[in-house]
Amino acid sequence: MFFDRTESSAKQTGARRPIRTHMFPAPRLGLLQNDNIANPNPEGAAVLDNYYPTAKTVRLRKGSNLHATVDDAATETIYHMPVYQTGGANKLFACTETEVFDVTSPADAETEESAVVSNQTNGDWVSTQFATTGNSYLVMVNGEDSMLHYDGSYWASVGLNAAVSTLDYDAETGAFAEGETLTGGTSGATATIQRVIDNGTIGTLLLTGISGTFQDNETITDGATGSADADGTVTEIVPAFTGVNPALLSSVWEHKSRLWFLEDGTLSAWYLPTDSRVGAATEFPLQGVFYQFRQLWVETRWPVDSGSGLDDLQVFITDQGEVAVYQGTDPSSADTWSIVGVYEIGRPMGKKAYFSAGGDLAVITDDGIIPISQALQKDRAALSALAITYPIEDLWRRYVKQDSSSVPAFEGVLWGLEAMFLVTMPQISGEDNFCLIANSRTGAWARYTGWDARCFALLGDRCFFGTSDGRVIEAEVGGSDLGVPYTARLVYKFSPLKTAGVKNVNRCKASFITNTQFTPGLFALADFSEDYPSAGANTLVENDAVWGTAVWGETVWQAGDETYMSETQWETTYANGAYIAPGVHIVSGITAAPYIELTYVMLQYEEGNIL
C-alpha cells in the first residue's frame, strides 16, 4: 500500500523531498487496452480522441466540411456511397433508403440534390465497378429492388428477362412520367417508361418491356400528360438478365472477370459468364458446404498476391461466420475450380464488413477485425488475440455486443494516401458519435469523435462519409467540423513514474511540431481518475495572423507554412497519487487545416514515501 508518511524522514530532518521529472513520449502506439495496468507501455494512450497516431508522434486531426445535402429535412440516413471511376468520368453517389443522388460536384452544399434514381425500398446497397470489353459499369444490388446499372451516362433498373433500351425525344409538349406505358402514335409500339431524363423540350426515356418498333419522328405519348416526338429509334443499353430474379440478389463482387452474386436469405451464389454484366446467371449452391444453415452474408475476392493474378481466391462467408474458400477460374468445371477449405470466424458485422490490404482479406466480426489468412491457421478461440482490433478489444466488444438482437452494420475503408483505416461505429443513445481510426501501417488506433459516419467512400485522393441526417461530408479538411470547433483529448496510460509511493505533481510542459499558433491545455490525473477538465474555447489562431510578436516557449512565431519544434512553458498542474497520467487537450475552430504534432509531455513531481 502506498501513502505519505506523517512522520517522514524528510519532515524529521527538515530536508526537502526530491524533485524529479518524467517524460512521456508521444503515444504513437495509440489506444492500448491490452497491456499491464501496473506497468503500461509508455507509448500507449488510455484516451486518444481526435489525434491520429503517426509512426513517430500523434497529430491533431483535421476538420470536416459539408460537401452535399441529399435531405434538407435531416431525416434520411445515407447507407451507401458508390463510386464510379473511369478515365473520363469520376462520380460519387449517395444512397438513402428510397433514392440515389449524384453528389460529385454539388452547386450548393446546403441545397438538397435531385435524385437520379427514385422509388426504391432499401438503401443497403452493395456495389462494384466491373469493366467489360465495351465499357465500365457500376453494378448495385440490395436484395429487394431491381439491380441497378450505371454506364457513365444512364442509370438502368435491371429486372428478370427484361432488357433496357433508350429512346430520345424532342418537341416535348407534356412531361413524361415513370411507370407509365409509352405508345407510338404511328407504329402502335408500346413500352414501360422506367426512367425519364428531361432536359426541357428534349430528353431521353429508358424503356423496358418493348412491344413493336418505335419509329423516328412519330408522336409518342404516355397515356397521362407526356407527349413529344421520337428523335431516332430505340437503342438497347442493358441486355436481359436471366436465371434468377436480380431483385433477390443482395451482394455483388467481381472475381476472375466474372460477376458473382449472393441470393438474399439463402446459401446460393450465382455467377455470370466471363466479361458479362448481364446474361444467364448460373447457381452455385453451398448448402452442402456450411453446417449452420442460415444465409450467405459476404462474398468477395481475396487478392492473395495483392493483384488480380491466378492466386486470387474466392471467399464465401455466412452470417454465422462460416468461411468457405475456393480457388480456380471456372466454377462449372471441377478441373479448374476446387475448395481450399471451410473455416470459422466471428459473426460478420454486415454485408460490407470487409476490406483488402497487403495481400490479405480482413473481415469485421464480433470478435474483432480478423485477417482471413489467420483463420486458415487458427481456430476461432485463438483468433481474438490475432485480431487487428486486439489493442482496443474492450471498446470493440462493448459496441458490437450492445444489441444482441440485431447485427449493427459496420463498414471500413482503407485510405491509402493518408495511411488510414476508418471504421463506422453504431450509434448508442446518449453518447457522442465517433468512428474508429487506425494507422494502416502501424496498427495504432484512435477515435475521431463528432463524426456521424454511416458509410465511407474514396473519390480519388479525397475521403467522404455519409451521415444519419442526409449529408455528405468530406473528411480531414479544414480546421473545424462544419464550422463548429472540435476538441482533441489525449490521456496517457497511468504510470508509477518508475518510483514507488505517492507523487505530488506540480508542473507540466509539452513539446510540439507545428505551424499553427495555439495554446494547449495541459493537465494531470491520479490513480485512474476519469475526471477530465473542461477543454474550454478555441485555442488555435488562424495562420494568417501576424505572429511576429507572439512568443511561445523559446520559439518566435512567424507567418507561413513552415513547421517549428516548440515547447510550452512549465505550467502549474496538480495531481497527487501513486499512479499519474498527464493529458493534453486542444480545441480547433479555425478555417485552415491545422498541423500540430505532439512529441512528448514532461511532468515535474515531488516524491512521496512508502510504508
Backbone torsions as a table, in degrees:
resi	resn	phi	psi	omega
1	MET	NA	137.7	-179.8
2	PHE	-104.7	138.9	171.8
3	PHE	-167.1	164.5	175.8
4	ASP	-79.7	129.4	174.4
5	ARG	-73.2	134.0	175.8
6	THR	-68.4	-38.6	179.3
7	GLU	-107.4	62.4	-178.7
8	SER	-71.9	158.8	178.9
9	SER	-63.9	-32.6	179.2
10	ALA	-64.6	-39.5	-178.8
11	LYS	-70.5	-37.3	-178.6
12	GLN	-65.9	-37.0	-176.9
13	THR	-93.5	-13.8	-177.5
14	GLY	83.9	4.2	-179.2
15	ALA	-77.6	147.3	178.2
16	ARG	-78.6	139.3	177.3
17	ARG	-64.3	150.4	-177.5
18	PRO	-61.8	138.0	174.6
19	ILE	-102.5	123.4	-176.7
20	ARG	-127.7	164.2	173.7
21	THR	-122.6	154.9	178.5
22	HIS	-142.4	129.4	-178.9
23	MET	-100.7	131.2	173.3
24	PHE	-105.6	113.3	178.0
25	PRO	-69.1	163.1	178.7
26	ALA	-55.0	134.0	-177.9
27	PRO	-77.3	66.7	-175.3
28	ARG	-67.6	-14.8	177.2
29	LEU	-83.3	-1.3	174.6
30	GLY	73.3	-159.1	178.0
31	LEU	-64.8	130.4	177.5
32	LEU	-128.2	118.2	178.6
33	GLN	-120.1	11.2	-175.5
34	ASN	-126.9	20.8	177.9
35	ASP	-108.1	177.6	-176.1
36	ASN	-69.0	123.6	-178.0
37	ILE	-64.3	-39.5	-177.1
38	ALA	-78.0	-21.0	-179.1
39	ASN	-141.0	70.3	-171.6
40	PRO	-76.4	161.2	174.3
41	ASN	-68.5	124.5	-176.2
42	PRO	-67.0	-14.2	-179.6
43	GLU	-100.3	17.1	176.9
44	GLY	-109.2	164.2	-178.5
45	ALA	-126.4	146.2	172.6
46	ALA	-85.4	-32.1	175.9
47	VAL	-134.0	130.0	176.5
48	LEU	-145.2	86.3	-177.6
49	ASP	-108.6	122.3	176.7
50	ASN	65.5	26.2	165.4
51	TYR	-117.8	143.0	176.3
52	TYR	-106.6	124.0	-179.7
53	PRO	-78.0	109.4	175.5
54	THR	-84.0	-177.5	179.7
55	ALA	-68.4	-23.8	-175.0
56	LYS	-118.2	-28.9	-172.8
57	THR	-141.2	-165.1	164.3
58	VAL	-126.4	140.0	-179.5
59	ARG	-119.7	149.1	174.0
60	LEU	-61.7	132.7	176.8
61	ARG	-69.0	160.3	174.1
62	LYS	-86.5	177.9	-174.6
63	GLY	-90.1	-154.8	179.7
64	SER	-148.5	145.3	-178.4
65	ASN	-123.9	145.3	175.1
66	LEU	-67.8	127.0	-179.5
67	HIS	-104.3	-40.2	-178.2
68	ALA	-159.0	158.4	175.9
69	THR	-124.8	127.8	177.8
70	VAL	-110.2	-10.1	177.8
71	ASP	-149.6	98.6	-177.5
72	ASP	-74.4	-6.9	173.9
73	ALA	-84.2	-7.5	175.6
74	ALA	59.2	39.0	179.4
75	THR	-117.1	-12.5	-175.5
76	GLU	-102.0	132.2	175.0
77	THR	-86.6	140.2	171.6
78	ILE	-90.5	116.9	-174.4
79	TYR	-95.9	-25.0	-174.3
80	HIS	-154.9	143.1	176.9
81	MET	-130.1	88.3	178.3
82	PRO	-73.3	152.4	-179.5
83	VAL	-123.2	136.5	175.2
84	TYR	-119.1	119.0	-175.6
85	GLN	-132.0	120.6	172.4
86	THR	-134.5	180.0	179.3
87	GLY	-62.2	-29.2	-176.3
88	GLY	-109.0	-7.3	-176.7
89	ALA	-149.0	130.1	173.7
90	ASN	-125.2	116.6	-173.6
91	LYS	-126.3	141.9	174.2
92	LEU	-120.1	129.3	-179.5
93	PHE	-121.3	157.1	178.6
94	ALA	-130.5	132.1	-175.6
95	CYS	-114.5	122.0	169.3
96	THR	-97.8	-171.5	-178.5
97	GLU	-64.3	-29.7	-172.6
98	THR	-120.5	-11.4	-172.5
99	GLU	-143.5	163.1	173.7
100	VAL	-124.3	136.1	-175.6
101	PHE	-125.0	143.7	170.6
102	ASP	-88.5	112.3	-177.2
103	VAL	-117.5	28.2	-177.4
104	THR	-64.5	-53.8	-176.3
105	SER	-139.4	73.9	-178.6
106	PRO	-66.2	141.9	178.1
107	ALA	-68.7	-35.1	179.9
108	ASP	-141.9	116.7	-175.0
109	ALA	-61.8	-25.2	-175.7
110	GLU	-94.8	-4.7	180.0
111	THR	-97.3	132.5	-178.1
112	GLU	-61.4	130.5	179.4
113	GLU	-75.8	157.0	174.1
114	SER	-86.8	140.5	-177.4
115	ALA	-73.4	144.6	172.8
116	VAL	-96.1	-20.1	173.6
117	VAL	-136.8	132.7	-179.0
118	SER	-127.9	177.9	173.4
119	ASN	61.9	38.0	174.5
120	GLN	-97.3	168.3	-176.0
121	THR	-122.9	-7.1	-175.1
122	ASN	-147.9	122.0	-178.5
123	GLY	-88.9	-1.4	-175.4
124	ASP	-84.1	66.2	-178.9
125	TRP	-79.3	150.0	166.3
126	VAL	-119.8	134.4	-173.7
127	SER	-134.6	157.8	171.4
128	THR	-150.6	150.5	174.6
129	GLN	-97.4	131.5	-172.4
130	PHE	-131.6	126.6	-178.4
131	ALA	-103.9	132.2	171.9
132	THR	-111.7	-177.0	179.4
133	THR	-68.2	-18.7	-177.0
134	GLY	-97.0	-32.6	-174.0
135	ASN	-167.8	-180.0	174.7
136	SER	-117.9	136.7	-171.7
137	TYR	-129.9	146.4	169.2
138	LEU	-97.2	122.5	-177.1
139	VAL	-117.1	129.8	-175.6
140	MET	-133.7	139.7	175.2
141	VAL	-138.3	155.4	177.8
142	ASN	-140.8	1.8	176.4
143	GLY	86.6	-1.7	179.8
144	GLU	-133.3	-47.6	-177.1
145	ASP	-92.4	166.2	175.6
146	SER	-58.8	148.3	175.7
147	MET	-59.4	143.8	177.6
148	LEU	-110.7	136.4	173.7
149	HIS	-122.3	136.9	173.6
150	TYR	-126.4	128.1	-175.4
151	ASP	-110.4	14.7	-176.8
152	GLY	99.2	-16.6	178.7
153	SER	-127.6	-46.0	-171.9
154	TYR	-123.9	144.2	168.1
155	TRP	-96.4	124.1	179.8
156	ALA	-121.2	137.3	174.2
157	SER	-92.8	122.3	-172.9
158	VAL	-104.0	114.7	177.5
159	GLY	-104.8	-177.2	-179.7
160	LEU	-76.6	129.3	174.9
161	ASN	57.2	32.7	-175.9
162	ALA	-137.6	108.7	176.0
163	ALA	-73.4	159.0	178.0
164	VAL	-118.9	132.6	-178.8
165	SER	-130.7	163.6	176.7
166	THR	-113.9	150.8	173.4
167	LEU	-141.7	117.3	177.4
168	ASP	-77.9	154.3	177.4
169	TYR	-142.6	161.4	174.4
170	ASP	-145.2	-179.3	-179.7
171	ALA	52.5	42.5	-178.8
172	GLU	-66.8	134.0	175.0
173	THR	-116.5	-10.7	177.7
174	GLY	-153.9	142.0	-175.1
175	ALA	-73.8	137.4	177.1
176	PHE	-81.6	158.5	-178.4
177	ALA	-128.8	139.5	178.0
178	GLU	-64.9	142.6	178.6
179	GLY	89.7	-13.0	179.6
180	GLU	-81.1	161.5	177.4
181	THR	-91.1	123.6	178.8
182	LEU	-89.1	137.5	-180.0
183	THR	-130.5	134.7	175.2
184	GLY	-84.0	125.1	-175.5
185	GLY	-64.8	-33.3	-179.2
186	THR	-96.1	-46.7	-174.9
187	SER	-78.7	-27.3	-173.8
188	GLY	75.9	4.5	178.5
189	ALA	-64.7	150.8	179.4
190	THR	-132.4	158.6	176.8
191	ALA	-165.1	160.8	174.4
192	THR	-93.7	131.0	179.1
193	ILE	-80.3	113.9	179.1
194	GLN	-86.3	-41.7	-177.6
195	ARG	-149.9	147.0	-179.8
196	VAL	-119.4	126.0	172.9
197	ILE	-112.6	100.1	-170.1
198	ASP	-104.0	119.1	178.9
199	ASN	-117.1	44.8	-179.1
200	GLY	94.6	-114.8	178.5
201	THR	-90.6	-5.4	176.4
202	ILE	-122.7	164.3	179.3
203	GLY	174.2	-168.2	-179.2
204	THR	-138.7	138.2	174.6
205	LEU	-108.5	134.8	170.1
206	LEU	-96.2	124.5	-171.5
207	LEU	-120.6	148.4	173.0
208	THR	-138.8	162.2	-179.8
209	GLY	63.5	41.7	-176.1
210	ILE	-73.0	132.8	174.4
211	SER	-126.3	121.4	-176.5
212	GLY	92.1	-170.9	-176.1
213	THR	-128.2	114.5	177.3
214	PHE	-70.3	145.7	-177.6
215	GLN	-110.4	148.2	177.6
216	ASP	-63.3	136.0	175.3
217	ASN	73.3	1.3	175.9
218	GLU	-76.6	155.2	176.7
219	THR	-74.3	132.0	178.0
220	ILE	-120.3	136.3	-179.1
221	THR	-133.2	160.0	-178.5
222	ASP	-113.2	11.4	177.6
223	GLY	81.2	-7.2	176.6
224	ALA	-117.4	-103.4	179.8
225	THR	-109.4	-13.7	-173.3
226	GLY	-70.1	132.0	176.9
227	SER	-158.9	134.3	178.6
228	ALA	-166.7	-176.8	174.9
229	ASP	-106.2	137.8	175.4
230	ALA	-64.8	132.8	179.8
231	ASP	-113.0	79.5	-175.2
232	GLY	105.4	-162.5	-178.3
233	THR	-120.8	177.7	-175.7
234	VAL	-72.9	138.6	175.5
235	THR	-124.0	121.9	179.2
236	GLU	-74.9	127.4	179.5
237	ILE	-112.9	-21.2	176.1
238	VAL	-136.6	112.3	175.8
239	PRO	-65.8	173.3	-175.8
240	ALA	-70.1	146.4	174.4
241	PHE	-106.6	128.8	-176.2
242	THR	-131.5	168.3	176.6
243	GLY	101.5	-42.1	179.5
244	VAL	-153.0	147.0	177.9
245	ASN	-67.0	119.1	-178.3
246	PRO	-59.6	-23.5	179.4
247	ALA	-68.5	-15.6	179.6
248	LEU	-89.6	-5.1	-175.6
249	LEU	-89.6	129.1	-172.2
250	SER	-111.8	-10.2	179.7
251	SER	-148.3	150.2	-178.1
252	VAL	-143.0	143.0	176.0
253	TRP	-156.8	158.5	177.4
254	GLU	-102.5	135.4	176.3
255	HIS	-147.2	123.5	178.6
256	LYS	53.1	46.2	177.7
257	SER	65.9	21.5	174.5
258	ARG	-121.6	149.2	167.8
259	LEU	-90.6	131.0	175.7
260	TRP	-115.0	152.2	-179.5
261	PHE	-138.9	156.5	169.4
262	LEU	-110.9	136.9	175.6
263	GLU	-87.0	124.4	-173.4
264	ASP	-59.5	135.2	175.5
265	GLY	74.3	12.0	-177.5
266	THR	-131.5	178.7	172.0
267	LEU	-110.2	36.1	179.5
268	SER	-113.9	132.0	170.2
269	ALA	-106.6	157.8	179.2
270	TRP	-133.9	146.3	178.5
271	TYR	-137.6	155.3	-179.9
272	LEU	-104.7	166.1	172.9
273	PRO	-60.1	159.6	179.5
274	THR	-61.7	146.7	176.6
275	ASP	59.5	32.2	-178.4
276	SER	-131.1	135.9	176.3
277	ARG	-100.1	-11.9	175.0
278	VAL	-142.5	-172.2	-179.9
279	GLY	117.4	-154.4	-175.7
280	ALA	-88.2	113.1	177.9
281	ALA	-83.0	140.8	-179.7
282	THR	-113.5	134.7	-178.6
283	GLU	-77.0	141.0	172.1
284	PHE	-123.8	91.2	-174.2
285	PRO	-74.5	141.7	179.2
286	LEU	-123.4	19.0	-179.1
287	GLN	-62.5	-32.1	-179.6
288	GLY	-87.3	-0.6	-177.2
289	VAL	-96.8	-40.0	-176.1
290	PHE	-100.6	151.3	-176.8
291	TYR	-103.3	-33.0	-179.8
292	GLN	-89.0	84.9	-168.2
293	PHE	-70.2	97.3	174.5
294	ARG	-127.4	-90.7	178.1
295	GLN	-160.8	155.7	171.8
296	LEU	-71.4	139.9	-173.3
297	TRP	-121.2	-39.4	-176.9
298	VAL	-133.6	137.5	172.2
299	GLU	-138.5	131.2	-178.8
300	THR	-161.8	171.8	177.7
301	ARG	-94.9	136.8	176.9
302	TRP	-104.9	103.3	-177.2
303	PRO	-79.0	77.9	-174.6
304	VAL	-58.9	-32.2	-179.2
305	ASP	-98.9	15.2	-179.9
306	SER	62.8	19.5	178.9
307	GLY	-144.8	-144.2	179.6
308	SER	-127.2	33.4	-178.0
309	GLY	-82.8	-168.1	-173.7
310	LEU	-70.0	-11.9	-178.6
311	ASP	-84.0	-8.9	-179.4
312	ASP	-60.6	135.8	-179.1
313	LEU	-112.5	158.1	176.8
314	GLN	-104.3	131.4	-174.9
315	VAL	-122.3	129.0	174.0
316	PHE	-117.1	134.6	-178.7
317	ILE	-132.4	131.6	177.3
318	THR	-85.8	170.0	178.4
319	ASP	-69.4	-10.2	177.5
320	GLN	-98.9	-0.5	175.6
321	GLY	93.4	13.3	172.2
322	GLU	-80.4	137.0	-174.3
323	VAL	-123.0	127.1	173.1
324	ALA	-117.1	128.1	-177.8
325	VAL	-114.4	129.5	179.7
326	TYR	-121.6	155.3	173.2
327	GLN	-131.4	153.1	179.2
328	GLY	129.4	-173.5	-174.6
329	THR	-119.7	-40.4	-174.0
330	ASP	-118.9	105.9	-177.0
331	PRO	-68.4	-9.3	178.9
332	SER	-85.7	-5.9	-175.9
333	SER	-126.1	126.3	177.4
334	ALA	-66.9	-19.8	-180.0
335	ASP	-74.2	-24.4	-176.1
336	THR	-122.7	14.1	-176.9
337	TRP	-150.4	128.0	-179.4
338	SER	-153.7	157.5	-179.8
339	ILE	-87.3	135.6	176.1
340	VAL	-83.9	-41.3	179.5
341	GLY	168.5	171.0	176.5
342	VAL	-120.4	132.4	-172.8
343	TYR	-135.0	176.6	-179.0
344	GLU	-133.5	132.6	174.1
345	ILE	-130.9	-175.1	176.2
346	GLY	-68.5	171.3	-179.5
347	ARG	-68.4	123.0	178.9
348	PRO	-65.8	142.3	-173.9
349	MET	-96.2	53.5	177.2
350	GLY	123.9	166.1	-177.5
351	LYS	-71.5	-22.4	-177.4
352	LYS	-112.7	24.7	-173.8
353	ALA	-89.3	61.8	177.9
354	TYR	-160.0	161.4	174.4
355	PHE	-159.4	155.4	178.4
356	SER	-105.4	140.1	178.1
357	ALA	-163.0	134.4	172.8
358	GLY	59.2	34.6	179.4
359	GLY	77.1	14.1	179.0
360	ASP	-130.5	163.9	175.9
361	LEU	-118.4	124.2	179.9
362	ALA	-109.8	136.2	-178.4
363	VAL	-116.2	131.3	179.4
364	ILE	-83.5	111.0	-175.0
365	THR	-124.7	174.1	177.1
366	ASP	-73.1	-10.0	173.2
367	ASP	-92.6	-2.8	-176.6
368	GLY	122.3	-174.8	177.4
369	ILE	-89.3	112.3	-169.3
370	ILE	-108.3	124.7	171.8
371	PRO	-71.3	130.3	-179.8
372	ILE	-60.3	-32.8	179.4
373	SER	-58.2	-33.0	177.7
374	GLN	-75.5	-32.8	179.5
375	ALA	-63.7	-27.0	178.7
376	LEU	-75.7	-12.5	-175.6
377	GLN	-115.2	-21.7	-174.1
378	LYS	-126.5	155.4	171.8
379	ASP	-82.3	170.7	-172.9
380	ARG	-60.0	-36.7	-177.3
381	ALA	-60.6	-28.5	-178.0
382	ALA	-93.4	-7.7	-173.4
383	LEU	-75.7	-29.0	-176.0
384	SER	-57.6	-40.8	-179.2
385	ALA	-71.3	-14.1	178.6
386	LEU	-102.4	2.8	-178.5
387	ALA	-67.4	146.9	175.6
388	ILE	-61.9	-27.7	-178.7
389	THR	-91.3	9.3	-177.4
390	TYR	-56.2	-37.7	178.2
391	PRO	-62.1	-21.7	-179.3
392	ILE	-120.2	36.0	-173.1
393	GLU	-58.7	-41.2	-178.7
394	ASP	-62.0	-46.8	178.9
395	LEU	-62.4	-44.4	-177.6
396	TRP	-60.1	-48.8	-176.3
397	ARG	-66.7	-32.4	178.7
398	ARG	-61.5	-38.6	-175.6
399	TYR	-85.2	-34.8	-179.9
400	VAL	-77.3	-21.0	-179.6
401	LYS	-98.5	7.3	-174.2
402	GLN	-64.7	-28.4	-178.0
403	ASP	-142.9	96.0	-175.6
404	SER	-72.5	-10.9	-178.3
405	SER	-83.1	-11.1	-179.1
406	SER	-145.8	166.1	178.6
407	VAL	-105.1	104.8	177.4
408	PRO	-64.7	138.1	-176.0
409	ALA	-80.7	120.7	173.9
410	PHE	-107.9	149.9	177.6
411	GLU	-148.2	140.1	-179.8
412	GLY	-125.0	155.9	174.9
413	VAL	-139.4	137.4	177.8
414	LEU	-99.8	111.9	-178.1
415	TRP	-98.8	91.3	-172.1
416	GLY	-61.2	-37.7	-177.4
417	LEU	-58.7	-38.8	-177.5
418	GLU	-100.3	5.4	-176.7
419	ALA	52.6	43.5	-177.2
420	MET	-119.0	142.8	167.3
421	PHE	-119.9	122.0	-177.9
422	LEU	-113.6	139.7	-178.3
423	VAL	-129.2	128.1	173.4
424	THR	-69.9	148.4	178.4
425	MET	-125.4	146.0	-179.3
426	PRO	-65.9	152.9	178.0
427	GLN	-84.0	137.8	175.0
428	ILE	-117.3	127.8	-177.2
429	SER	-56.8	132.3	177.8
430	GLY	87.1	-4.1	179.9
431	GLU	-116.6	153.0	-179.8
432	ASP	-68.4	146.5	174.2
433	ASN	-69.5	147.2	172.9
434	PHE	-158.5	161.0	169.1
435	CYS	-124.5	157.9	178.0
436	LEU	-90.3	144.3	179.7
437	ILE	-131.3	136.1	177.3
438	ALA	-131.3	146.4	169.4
439	ASN	-75.2	115.5	-173.6
440	SER	-68.4	-13.5	178.7
441	ARG	-94.2	-37.3	-176.1
442	THR	-102.3	-18.6	-177.8
443	GLY	79.1	12.3	-179.9
444	ALA	-81.1	137.4	-174.4
445	TRP	-108.4	155.2	173.3
446	ALA	-154.4	173.6	175.0
447	ARG	-113.0	139.9	168.8
448	TYR	-107.4	106.8	-176.7
449	THR	-89.9	158.0	179.2
450	GLY	84.3	-3.4	179.1
451	TRP	-100.4	110.1	179.1
452	ASP	-85.1	68.8	-173.6
453	ALA	-91.0	116.8	175.6
454	ARG	-100.7	-20.4	176.3
455	CYS	-161.8	158.2	179.9
456	PHE	-122.6	158.9	174.0
457	ALA	-153.5	146.1	175.2
458	LEU	-112.1	126.9	174.9
459	LEU	-122.3	103.6	-173.2
460	GLY	64.9	-125.7	180.0
461	ASP	-94.3	5.4	-175.0
462	ARG	-105.5	147.5	-180.0
463	CYS	-116.6	135.2	-179.1
464	PHE	-128.6	155.1	170.1
465	PHE	-137.3	149.2	177.4
466	GLY	-98.3	147.6	-173.3
467	THR	-112.3	174.2	178.8
468	SER	-80.7	-3.6	179.1
469	ASP	-120.4	30.8	169.6
470	GLY	75.5	32.6	179.5
471	ARG	-123.3	147.1	172.3
472	VAL	-107.9	124.8	-172.4
473	ILE	-124.5	136.0	175.9
474	GLU	-87.1	134.0	-174.8
475	ALA	-95.4	151.3	174.4
476	GLU	59.2	49.6	174.4
477	VAL	-138.8	146.7	177.6
478	GLY	69.8	-174.7	-175.8
479	GLY	-120.4	17.9	176.1
480	SER	-148.9	166.9	175.1
481	ASP	-99.3	97.8	-178.8
482	LEU	55.8	40.1	179.2
483	GLY	85.5	-2.2	-178.9
484	VAL	-106.2	132.2	179.1
485	PRO	-61.2	147.7	174.7
486	TYR	-123.1	154.3	-176.2
487	THR	-110.7	129.4	172.5
488	ALA	-101.7	128.0	-179.2
489	ARG	-127.6	130.9	177.4
490	LEU	-125.4	128.6	172.9
491	VAL	-129.9	125.1	179.6
492	TYR	-71.2	167.3	170.9
493	LYS	-68.2	143.7	179.6
494	PHE	-67.3	133.8	-173.9
495	SER	-129.2	144.8	173.1
496	PRO	-77.5	0.6	178.9
497	LEU	59.4	30.1	177.7
498	LYS	61.8	17.7	-178.6
499	THR	-138.1	125.2	177.3
500	ALA	-73.0	148.7	177.0
501	GLY	107.2	176.1	-179.8
502	VAL	-77.3	139.5	176.7
503	LYS	-115.2	140.8	175.5
504	ASN	-109.1	99.6	-179.3
505	VAL	-80.6	132.2	-178.6
506	ASN	-126.1	-18.3	-180.0
507	ARG	-146.1	159.0	-177.0
508	CYS	-152.1	146.0	171.6
509	LYS	-147.1	165.4	-176.7
510	ALA	-142.2	157.6	-179.6
511	SER	-121.7	139.8	-176.7
512	PHE	-136.1	154.2	163.6
513	ILE	-108.9	121.8	-171.5
514	THR	-159.0	161.6	169.3
515	ASN	-121.6	14.9	-174.5
516	THR	-122.9	133.2	175.7
517	GLN	-78.6	129.8	-178.8
518	PHE	-159.8	167.7	178.5
519	THR	-122.9	102.8	-179.0
520	PRO	-74.0	153.9	172.8
521	GLY	-98.9	119.0	-178.8
522	LEU	-109.1	140.6	179.5
523	PHE	-154.1	169.4	177.0
524	ALA	-138.4	144.0	178.4
525	LEU	-120.2	156.7	-177.9
526	ALA	-126.9	140.8	169.2
527	ASP	54.1	50.7	170.6
528	PHE	66.0	25.4	175.4
529	SER	-68.4	147.1	173.4
530	GLU	-117.6	26.9	-179.6
531	ASP	-86.8	75.2	-175.5
532	TYR	-74.8	137.9	178.0
533	PRO	-71.4	160.8	177.3
534	SER	-66.5	141.3	-178.4
535	ALA	-79.5	-20.0	178.7
536	GLY	80.9	-157.2	-175.3
537	ALA	-92.8	-176.1	-179.9
538	ASN	-53.8	128.1	-177.4
539	THR	-110.4	6.4	-179.5
540	LEU	-106.0	155.6	178.4
541	VAL	-116.9	138.3	179.4
542	GLU	-56.6	144.6	-176.2
543	ASN	-66.8	-18.2	179.7
544	ASP	-87.9	5.9	176.4
545	ALA	-68.0	155.4	176.9
546	VAL	-83.1	112.8	-174.2
547	TRP	-102.8	2.6	-172.7
548	GLY	-56.1	-28.8	-178.4
549	THR	-105.3	0.9	-178.1
550	ALA	-89.4	118.7	-179.7
551	VAL	-113.5	126.1	179.9
552	TRP	-127.5	115.5	-174.1
553	GLY	62.7	-122.1	-178.9
554	GLU	-105.1	-0.5	-174.3
555	THR	-104.0	133.9	173.4
556	VAL	-92.0	119.1	-177.1
557	TRP	-70.8	142.1	175.3
558	GLN	-133.0	155.1	179.0
559	ALA	-72.7	155.5	177.1
560	GLY	127.0	-178.8	-176.1
561	ASP	-98.2	3.2	179.6
562	GLU	-67.0	150.3	177.8
563	THR	-101.7	151.4	-177.4
564	TYR	-133.0	144.8	168.3
565	MET	-88.9	124.3	-178.1
566	SER	-141.9	151.6	-177.0
567	GLU	-123.0	137.6	176.8
568	THR	-72.9	163.4	169.5
569	GLN	-70.8	158.2	171.5
570	TRP	-60.8	132.1	177.2
571	GLU	-116.8	145.7	178.4
572	THR	-69.9	124.6	-179.4
573	THR	-140.4	128.7	-176.7
574	TYR	-110.3	133.2	170.9
575	ALA	-160.7	143.1	-177.5
576	ASN	-139.3	117.6	179.9
577	GLY	173.3	176.6	-179.4
578	ALA	-79.8	-31.6	179.5
579	TYR	-120.1	132.8	-173.0
580	ILE	-125.1	140.7	174.7
581	ALA	-135.9	117.2	173.6
582	PRO	-78.3	162.1	178.3
583	GLY	-144.1	158.9	179.2
584	VAL	-138.4	127.2	170.0
585	HIS	-125.1	146.5	-179.2
586	ILE	-135.1	134.7	177.6
587	VAL	-110.0	122.5	-179.8
588	SER	-112.6	126.7	176.8
589	GLY	-142.7	26.2	-177.1
590	ILE	-90.4	174.6	-178.8
591	THR	-82.4	-49.3	-177.6
592	ALA	-76.8	153.8	177.8
593	ALA	-68.7	127.6	-179.2
594	PRO	-79.4	154.4	171.0
595	TYR	-126.4	104.1	-177.9
596	ILE	-138.5	118.4	175.0
597	GLU	-116.5	129.8	174.5
598	LEU	-87.3	130.4	178.8
599	THR	-103.9	-37.0	175.4
600	TYR	-166.0	163.5	171.6
601	VAL	-125.1	137.4	-179.3
602	MET	-117.2	131.9	174.9
603	LEU	-109.8	145.6	170.2
604	GLN	-116.6	132.6	-175.6
605	TYR	-147.0	161.4	176.5
606	GLU	-106.8	130.4	-178.4
607	GLU	-69.2	142.6	170.3
608	GLY	-98.5	-152.7	-176.6
609	ASN	-134.1	166.6	-179.9
610	ILE	-118.7	144.7	171.1
611	LEU	-95.0	NA	NA
